[in-house]
Amino acid sequence: MSRVHFVSAHFGGRVPFKNRFRSEKHIITNSYYHDKNTPSRHLSMHPRLKAKIPKMLEWKFIESEWYVWMDSSVRLKSEDPVDEILTTAGSNPLCLFRHSYGNSIKFEADRVLKDLHDNQPYITKRYRGEPIKEQLNHYLSDNSFIDKRLFGMTFFAYHKSIKRLMQDWFYENILWSIEDQISFPYVLYKSGIKYSLFDGFIDSDNSLFEWDWKSREVNL
């Protein structure tokens, strides 16, 4: 039996929907942070940065063995996904989805920069003004880093033993951009932590959830 904590957040608009959880074998808890239960800091923190706190630092506030982050766009296909998550993780303390399209942070940064140049709404309202190019150059200037991984960070699970990795990831979002898919492969590579991969991708062919980003977007 394991203790597993699910966490989500949605700031800057009405919560689009909530998932329900249960488990036959494990102790599960969940937190959903939103504007009504978590006071905003309008003068000091953008809602998207605010959401990084539960995404990366939930272990500071809730005691558990495992933590499962789910974006507010995630609709679970089952109320009891814990066995599948833990089985996939196996002996590794981290379980991730491969990125749907790319396999390097250069791919991700180039994509974001192009969309910003083209004024693509989904990207511009998230990353306009962020130092994406400078961040990429900083990581690629580290000769000890090999840029060959990219993950979809909409859904992931981690064991409490790697909380330092989560904290380092949060720092990168403070120091550089809040485009956390760019920073995560760097801090993961530098940590040397082993990880497992879920089958499929965030936007298709996975057995855990549907990526309902449209419902989320209309509530921002």
Secondary structure, DSSP 8 states (H G I E B T S, - for coil): --EEEEEEEE-SS----------SSSEEEEEEEETTTS---TTT--HHHHTHHHHHHGGGTS--SEEEEE-TTEEES-S--HHHHHHHHTTSSEEEEE-SS-SSHHHHHHHHHHHHHTT-HHHHHHHTT--HHHHHHHHHT-TT------EEEEEEEEEGGGHHHHHHHHHHHHHS-S-HHHHHHHHHHHHT---EE-SSBTTBS-SSEEE-HHHHHTT-
